[in-house]
């Protein structure tokens, strides 16, 4: 779960279905976002390719996670 403060982020496992490359990439990026180590440019390129950049950044902003939002819109 993404949250504003790192201490409030949650996740203790990741299940990856390796026969779907998009799923693997998406899972890796989501994990990096939750851990706070995501490269904003890489995440934005992935979301742009999927066509849902605005939706995802909006959802992150609603939970107070703005680090990616600020960096990826420049």
Biopython code that builds the backbone (N, CA, C, O; Angstrom):
import numpy as np
from Bio.PDB.StructureBuilder import StructureBuilder

atoms = [
    (1, "UNK", "N", (0.837, -1.173, 0.000)),
    (1, "UNK", "CA", (0.000, 0.000, 0.000)),
    (1, "UNK", "C", (0.880, 1.234, 0.000)),
    (1, "UNK", "O", (1.815, 1.326, 0.796)),
    (2, "UNK", "N", (0.603, 2.165, -0.862)),
    (2, "UNK", "CA", (1.352, 3.413, -0.903)),
    (2, "UNK", "C", (0.795, 4.361, 0.150)),
    (2, "UNK", "O", (-0.419, 4.443, 0.339)),
    (3, "UNK", "N", (1.666, 5.062, 0.820)),
    (3, "UNK", "CA", (1.262, 6.052, 1.805)),
    (3, "UNK", "C", (2.301, 7.160, 1.820)),
    (3, "UNK", "O", (3.416, 6.985, 1.328)),
    (4, "UNK", "N", (1.936, 8.286, 2.380)),
    (4, "UNK", "CA", (2.826, 9.448, 2.412)),
    (4, "UNK", "C", (4.123, 9.133, 3.154)),
    (4, "UNK", "O", (5.213, 9.388, 2.642)),
    (5, "UNK", "N", (4.006, 8.590, 4.337)),
    (5, "UNK", "CA", (5.185, 8.299, 5.151)),
    (5, "UNK", "C", (5.622, 6.851, 4.961)),
    (5, "UNK", "O", (4.796, 5.939, 4.916)),
    (6, "UNK", "N", (6.914, 6.657, 4.852)),
    (6, "UNK", "CA", (7.461, 5.314, 4.631)),
    (6, "UNK", "C", (7.018, 4.339, 5.721)),
    (6, "UNK", "O", (6.754, 3.170, 5.440)),
    (7, "UNK", "N", (6.938, 4.815, 6.960)),
    (7, "UNK", "CA", (6.555, 3.939, 8.075)),
    (7, "UNK", "C", (5.128, 3.420, 7.939)),
    (7, "UNK", "O", (4.780, 2.413, 8.555)),
    (8, "UNK", "N", (4.293, 4.094, 7.139)),
    (8, "UNK", "CA", (2.904, 3.690, 6.962)),
    (8, "UNK", "C", (2.681, 2.828, 5.723)),
    (8, "UNK", "O", (1.554, 2.419, 5.443)),
    (9, "UNK", "N", (3.743, 2.554, 4.989)),
    (9, "UNK", "CA", (3.614, 1.722, 3.792)),
    (9, "UNK", "C", (3.631, 0.263, 4.199)),
    (9, "UNK", "O", (4.315, -0.119, 5.148)),
    (10, "UNK", "N", (2.885, -0.540, 3.487)),
    (10, "UNK", "CA", (2.758, -1.935, 3.874)),
    (10, "UNK", "C", (3.042, -2.867, 2.708)),
    (10, "UNK", "O", (2.815, -2.523, 1.548)),
    (11, "UNK", "N", (3.530, -4.024, 3.027)),
    (11, "UNK", "CA", (3.759, -5.074, 2.048)),
    (11, "UNK", "C", (4.761, -6.065, 2.610)),
    (11, "UNK", "O", (5.860, -5.692, 3.023)),
    (12, "UNK", "N", (4.373, -7.323, 2.622)),
    (12, "UNK", "CA", (5.299, -8.313, 3.146)),
    (12, "UNK", "C", (5.549, -9.437, 2.154)),
    (12, "UNK", "O", (6.289, -10.379, 2.441)),
    (13, "UNK", "N", (4.920, -9.332, 0.969)),
    (13, "UNK", "CA", (5.173, -10.344, -0.049)),
    (13, "UNK", "C", (4.730, -9.832, -1.411)),
    (13, "UNK", "O", (3.920, -8.911, -1.520)),
    (14, "UNK", "N", (5.281, -10.452, -2.439)),
    (14, "UNK", "CA", (4.912, -10.128, -3.807)),
    (14, "UNK", "C", (4.765, -11.439, -4.557)),
    (14, "UNK", "O", (5.678, -12.265, -4.561)),
    (15, "UNK", "N", (3.626, -11.628, -5.186)),
    (15, "UNK", "CA", (3.401, -12.805, -6.007)),
    (15, "UNK", "C", (3.509, -12.370, -7.465)),
    (15, "UNK", "O", (2.754, -11.507, -7.912)),
    (16, "UNK", "N", (4.439, -12.960, -8.205)),
    (16, "UNK", "CA", (4.684, -12.575, -9.586)),
    (16, "UNK", "C", (4.414, -13.761, -10.508)),
    (16, "UNK", "O", (4.968, -14.847, -10.337)),
    (17, "UNK", "N", (3.559, -13.524, -11.475)),
    (17, "UNK", "CA", (3.260, -14.527, -12.488)),
    (17, "UNK", "C", (4.217, -14.272, -13.656)),
    (17, "UNK", "O", (3.971, -13.390, -14.479)),
    (18, "UNK", "N", (5.293, -15.033, -13.730)),
    (18, "UNK", "CA", (6.386, -14.727, -14.640)),
    (18, "UNK", "C", (6.091, -14.949, -16.116)),
    (18, "UNK", "O", (6.905, -14.559, -16.953)),
    (19, "UNK", "N", (4.985, -15.546, -16.465)),
    (19, "UNK", "CA", (4.716, -15.751, -17.880)),
    (19, "UNK", "C", (4.064, -14.526, -18.530)),
    (19, "UNK", "O", (3.679, -14.582, -19.698)),
    (20, "UNK", "N", (3.941, -13.458, -17.812)),
    (20, "UNK", "CA", (3.384, -12.223, -18.355)),
    (20, "UNK", "C", (4.346, -11.083, -18.072)),
    (20, "UNK", "O", (4.428, -10.586, -16.949)),
    (21, "UNK", "N", (5.077, -10.673, -19.112)),
    (21, "UNK", "CA", (6.119, -9.658, -18.942)),
    (21, "UNK", "C", (5.573, -8.353, -18.376)),
    (21, "UNK", "O", (6.219, -7.741, -17.525)),
    (22, "UNK", "N", (4.413, -7.917, -18.820)),
    (22, "UNK", "CA", (3.832, -6.679, -18.310)),
    (22, "UNK", "C", (3.514, -6.765, -16.835)),
    (22, "UNK", "O", (3.713, -5.806, -16.089)),
    (23, "UNK", "N", (3.020, -7.917, -16.417)),
    (23, "UNK", "CA", (2.706, -8.118, -15.011)),
    (23, "UNK", "C", (3.974, -8.046, -14.166)),
    (23, "UNK", "O", (3.976, -7.455, -13.086)),
    (24, "UNK", "N", (5.047, -8.648, -14.661)),
    (24, "UNK", "CA", (6.318, -8.623, -13.925)),
    (24, "UNK", "C", (6.824, -7.192, -13.794)),
    (24, "UNK", "O", (7.207, -6.762, -12.706)),
    (25, "UNK", "N", (6.825, -6.454, -14.902)),
    (25, "UNK", "CA", (7.290, -5.058, -14.879)),
    (25, "UNK", "C", (6.427, -4.222, -13.948)),
    (25, "UNK", "O", (6.941, -3.449, -13.140)),
    (26, "UNK", "N", (5.112, -4.379, -14.064)),
    (26, "UNK", "CA", (4.195, -3.620, -13.224)),
    (26, "UNK", "C", (4.400, -3.941, -11.744)),
    (26, "UNK", "O", (4.387, -3.040, -10.905)),
    (27, "UNK", "N", (4.585, -5.203, -11.427)),
    (27, "UNK", "CA", (4.806, -5.618, -10.039)),
    (27, "UNK", "C", (6.101, -5.032, -9.502)),
    (27, "UNK", "O", (6.140, -4.538, -8.375)),
    (28, "UNK", "N", (7.156, -5.083, -10.298)),
    (28, "UNK", "CA", (8.441, -4.507, -9.869)),
    (28, "UNK", "C", (8.318, -3.010, -9.616)),
    (28, "UNK", "O", (8.796, -2.502, -8.602)),
    (29, "UNK", "N", (7.678, -2.311, -10.537)),
    (29, "UNK", "CA", (7.517, -0.863, -10.373)),
    (29, "UNK", "C", (6.640, -0.526, -9.169)),
    (29, "UNK", "O", (6.946, 0.400, -8.417)),
    (30, "UNK", "N", (5.557, -1.271, -8.986)),
    (30, "UNK", "CA", (4.679, -1.020, -7.836)),
    (30, "UNK", "C", (5.418, -1.251, -6.527)),
    (30, "UNK", "O", (5.251, -0.498, -5.568)),
    (31, "UNK", "N", (6.237, -2.297, -6.492)),
    (31, "UNK", "CA", (7.031, -2.579, -5.296)),
    (31, "UNK", "C", (8.008, -1.444, -5.023)),
    (31, "UNK", "O", (8.171, -1.024, -3.877)),
    (32, "UNK", "N", (8.656, -0.949, -6.070)),
    (32, "UNK", "CA", (9.598, 0.162, -5.914)),
    (32, "UNK", "C", (8.886, 1.426, -5.425)),
    (32, "UNK", "O", (9.426, 2.163, -4.599)),
    (33, "UNK", "N", (7.677, 1.675, -5.933)),
    (33, "UNK", "CA", (6.905, 2.846, -5.488)),
    (33, "UNK", "C", (6.605, 2.736, -4.002)),
    (33, "UNK", "O", (6.812, 3.691, -3.252)),
    (34, "UNK", "N", (6.119, 1.578, -3.572)),
    (34, "UNK", "CA", (5.766, 1.386, -2.167)),
    (34, "UNK", "C", (6.996, 1.522, -1.269)),
    (34, "UNK", "O", (6.915, 2.088, -0.179)),
    (35, "UNK", "N", (8.123, 1.005, -1.727)),
    (35, "UNK", "CA", (9.353, 1.099, -0.929)),
    (35, "UNK", "C", (9.978, 2.485, -0.973)),
    (35, "UNK", "O", (10.855, 2.798, -0.168)),
    (36, "UNK", "N", (9.537, 3.307, -1.900)),
    (36, "UNK", "CA", (10.076, 4.657, -2.015)),
    (36, "UNK", "C", (11.383, 4.732, -2.777)),
    (36, "UNK", "O", (12.131, 5.696, -2.614)),
    (37, "UNK", "N", (11.679, 3.736, -3.610)),
    (37, "UNK", "CA", (12.931, 3.718, -4.351)),
    (37, "UNK", "C", (12.702, 3.776, -5.865)),
    (37, "UNK", "O", (13.635, 3.559, -6.638)),
    (38, "UNK", "N", (11.488, 4.063, -6.287)),
    (38, "UNK", "CA", (11.149, 4.054, -7.713)),
    (38, "UNK", "C", (11.782, 5.224, -8.447)),
    (38, "UNK", "O", (11.869, 6.332, -7.919)),
    (39, "UNK", "N", (12.220, 4.967, -9.662)),
    (39, "UNK", "CA", (12.686, 6.013, -10.558)),
    (39, "UNK", "C", (11.440, 6.609, -11.215)),
    (39, "UNK", "O", (10.751, 5.931, -11.977)),
    (40, "UNK", "N", (11.156, 7.873, -10.918)),
    (40, "UNK", "CA", (9.917, 8.501, -11.382)),
    (40, "UNK", "C", (9.810, 8.504, -12.903)),
    (40, "UNK", "O", (8.723, 8.298, -13.443)),
    (41, "UNK", "N", (10.911, 8.733, -13.593)),
    (41, "UNK", "CA", (10.889, 8.740, -15.051)),
    (41, "UNK", "C", (10.511, 7.382, -15.623)),
    (41, "UNK", "O", (9.738, 7.295, -16.576)),
    (42, "UNK", "N", (11.054, 6.336, -15.045)),
    (42, "UNK", "CA", (10.747, 4.976, -15.498)),
    (42, "UNK", "C", (9.276, 4.635, -15.246)),
    (42, "UNK", "O", (8.611, 4.049, -16.100)),
    (43, "UNK", "N", (8.788, 5.001, -14.085)),
    (43, "UNK", "CA", (7.385, 4.744, -13.764)),
    (43, "UNK", "C", (6.483, 5.523, -14.720)),
    (43, "UNK", "O", (5.497, 4.983, -15.220)),
    (44, "UNK", "N", (6.812, 6.780, -14.974)),
    (44, "UNK", "CA", (5.992, 7.603, -15.870)),
    (44, "UNK", "C", (5.982, 7.033, -17.279)),
    (44, "UNK", "O", (4.925, 6.991, -17.910)),
    (45, "UNK", "N", (7.121, 6.594, -17.791)),
    (45, "UNK", "CA", (7.168, 5.992, -19.132)),
    (45, "UNK", "C", (6.280, 4.753, -19.201)),
    (45, "UNK", "O", (5.577, 4.546, -20.190)),
    (46, "UNK", "N", (6.311, 3.932, -18.157)),
    (46, "UNK", "CA", (5.471, 2.731, -18.122)),
    (46, "UNK", "C", (3.992, 3.105, -18.114)),
    (46, "UNK", "O", (3.196, 2.535, -18.859)),
    (47, "UNK", "N", (3.631, 4.070, -17.262)),
    (47, "UNK", "CA", (2.234, 4.485, -17.175)),
    (47, "UNK", "C", (1.770, 5.169, -18.458)),
    (47, "UNK", "O", (0.631, 4.980, -18.885)),
    (48, "UNK", "N", (2.647, 5.962, -19.075)),
    (48, "UNK", "CA", (2.309, 6.603, -20.346)),
    (48, "UNK", "C", (2.009, 5.550, -21.409)),
    (48, "UNK", "O", (1.060, 5.691, -22.181)),
    (49, "UNK", "N", (2.820, 4.494, -21.444)),
    (49, "UNK", "CA", (2.620, 3.422, -22.423)),
    (49, "UNK", "C", (1.277, 2.719, -22.189)),
    (49, "UNK", "O", (0.620, 2.291, -23.138)),
    (50, "UNK", "N", (0.884, 2.607, -20.933)),
    (50, "UNK", "CA", (-0.410, 1.978, -20.606)),
    (50, "UNK", "C", (-1.569, 2.938, -20.791)),
    (50, "UNK", "O", (-2.714, 2.513, -20.942)),
    (51, "UNK", "N", (-1.277, 4.233, -20.781)),
    (51, "UNK", "CA", (-2.328, 5.230, -20.967)),
    (51, "UNK", "C", (-3.076, 5.617, -19.715)),
    (51, "UNK", "O", (-4.169, 6.177, -19.800)),
    (52, "UNK", "N", (-2.513, 5.333, -18.548)),
    (52, "UNK", "CA", (-3.234, 5.681, -17.318)),
    (52, "UNK", "C", (-2.388, 6.459, -16.314)),
    (52, "UNK", "O", (-2.554, 6.319, -15.102)),
    (53, "UNK", "N", (-1.486, 7.275, -16.832)),
    (53, "UNK", "CA", (-0.623, 8.081, -15.959)),
    (53, "UNK", "C", (-1.444, 8.965, -15.022)),
    (53, "UNK", "O", (-1.217, 8.976, -13.812)),
    (54, "UNK", "N", (-2.396, 9.705, -15.587)),
    (54, "UNK", "CA", (-3.203, 10.626, -14.786)),
    (54, "UNK", "C", (-3.971, 9.932, -13.681)),
    (54, "UNK", "O", (-4.032, 10.428, -12.557)),
    (55, "UNK", "N", (-4.550, 8.803, -13.989)),
    (55, "UNK", "CA", (-5.346, 8.059, -13.003)),
    (55, "UNK", "C", (-4.466, 7.596, -11.840)),
    (55, "UNK", "O", (-4.820, 7.778, -10.675)),
    (56, "UNK", "N", (-3.324, 7.001, -12.163)),
    (56, "UNK", "CA", (-2.444, 6.478, -11.111)),
    (56, "UNK", "C", (-1.879, 7.607, -10.261)),
    (56, "UNK", "O", (-1.867, 7.505, -9.035)),
    (57, "UNK", "N", (-1.408, 8.687, -10.892)),
    (57, "UNK", "CA", (-0.859, 9.802, -10.116)),
    (57, "UNK", "C", (-1.934, 10.443, -9.248)),
    (57, "UNK", "O", (-1.653, 10.879, -8.131)),
    (58, "UNK", "N", (-3.158, 10.502, -9.754)),
    (58, "UNK", "CA", (-4.265, 11.040, -8.963)),
    (58, "UNK", "C", (-4.539, 10.173, -7.743)),
    (58, "UNK", "O", (-4.742, 10.687, -6.642)),
    (59, "UNK", "N", (-4.545, 8.860, -7.939)),
    (59, "UNK", "CA", (-4.779, 7.936, -6.825)),
    (59, "UNK", "C", (-3.660, 8.040, -5.786)),
    (59, "UNK", "O", (-3.922, 8.024, -4.583)),
    (60, "UNK", "N", (-2.415, 8.147, -6.254)),
    (60, "UNK", "CA", (-1.299, 8.306, -5.311)),
    (60, "UNK", "C", (-1.444, 9.603, -4.524)),
    (60, "UNK", "O", (-1.173, 9.637, -3.324)),
    (61, "UNK", "N", (-1.869, 10.665, -5.194)),
    (61, "UNK", "CA", (-2.049, 11.949, -4.512)),
    (61, "UNK", "C", (-3.142, 11.869, -3.455)),
    (61, "UNK", "O", (-3.039, 12.527, -2.420)),
    (62, "UNK", "N", (-4.196, 11.072, -3.694)),
    (62, "UNK", "CA", (-5.282, 10.988, -2.715)),
    (62, "UNK", "C", (-4.835, 10.325, -1.419)),
    (62, "UNK", "O", (-5.420, 10.578, -0.366)),
    (63, "UNK", "N", (-3.804, 9.478, -1.481)),
    (63, "UNK", "CA", (-3.305, 8.867, -0.244)),
    (63, "UNK", "C", (-2.122, 9.652, 0.313)),
    (63, "UNK", "O", (-1.487, 9.231, 1.279)),
    (64, "UNK", "N", (-1.831, 10.803, -0.309)),
    (64, "UNK", "CA", (-0.784, 11.666, 0.217)),
    (64, "UNK", "C", (0.607, 11.339, -0.273)),
    (64, "UNK", "O", (1.582, 11.891, 0.236)),
    (65, "UNK", "N", (0.726, 10.453, -1.250)),
    (65, "UNK", "CA", (2.037, 10.086, -1.787)),
    (65, "UNK", "C", (2.343, 10.999, -2.952)),
    (65, "UNK", "O", (1.869, 10.770, -4.065)),
    (66, "UNK", "N", (3.141, 12.043, -2.705)),
    (66, "UNK", "CA", (3.385, 13.053, -3.724)),
    (66, "UNK", "C", (4.796, 13.014, -4.313)),
    (66, "UNK", "O", (5.078, 13.718, -5.281)),
    (67, "UNK", "N", (5.652, 12.228, -3.760)),
    (67, "UNK", "CA", (7.033, 12.186, -4.245)),
    (67, "UNK", "C", (7.093, 11.850, -5.735)),
    (67, "UNK", "O", (7.759, 12.542, -6.505)),
    (68, "UNK", "N", (6.409, 10.808, -6.131)),
    (68, "UNK", "CA", (6.372, 10.430, -7.543)),
    (68, "UNK", "C", (5.619, 11.466, -8.367)),
    (68, "UNK", "O", (6.015, 11.787, -9.487)),
    (69, "UNK", "N", (4.541, 11.982, -7.810)),
    (69, "UNK", "CA", (3.718, 12.953, -8.533)),
    (69, "UNK", "C", (4.541, 14.170, -8.921)),
    (69, "UNK", "O", (4.490, 14.609, -10.070)),
    (70, "UNK", "N", (5.289, 14.714, -7.990)),
    (70, "UNK", "CA", (6.098, 15.904, -8.275)),
    (70, "UNK", "C", (7.178, 15.627, -9.284)),
    (70, "UNK", "O", (7.374, 16.405, -10.218)),
    (71, "UNK", "N", (7.880, 14.534, -9.111)),
    (71, "UNK", "CA", (9.034, 14.244, -9.952)),
    (71, "UNK", "C", (8.633, 13.848, -11.365)),
    (71, "UNK", "O", (9.359, 14.153, -12.311)),
    (72, "UNK", "N", (7.518, 13.188, -11.532)),
    (72, "UNK", "CA", (7.187, 12.646, -12.854)),
    (72, "UNK", "C", (6.412, 13.628, -13.731)),
    (72, "UNK", "O", (6.213, 13.356, -14.915)),
    (73, "UNK", "N", (5.976, 14.741, -13.193)),
    (73, "UNK", "CA", (5.220, 15.680, -14.010)),
    (73, "UNK", "C", (6.087, 16.807, -14.530)),
    (73, "UNK", "O", (5.587, 17.717, -15.191)),
    (74, "UNK", "N", (7.359, 16.764, -14.246)),
    (74, "UNK", "CA", (8.242, 17.832, -14.728)),
    (74, "UNK", "C", (8.793, 17.509, -16.082)),
    (74, "UNK", "O", (9.555, 18.296, -16.643)),
]
sb = StructureBuilder()
sb.init_structure("model")
sb.init_model(0)
sb.init_chain("A")
sb.init_seg("    ")
for serial, (resi, resn, name, xyz) in enumerate(atoms, 1):
    if name == "N":
        sb.init_residue(resn, " ", resi, " ")
    sb.init_atom(name, np.array(xyz, "f"), 0.0, 1.0, " ", f" {name:<3s}", serial, name[0])
structure = sb.get_structure()
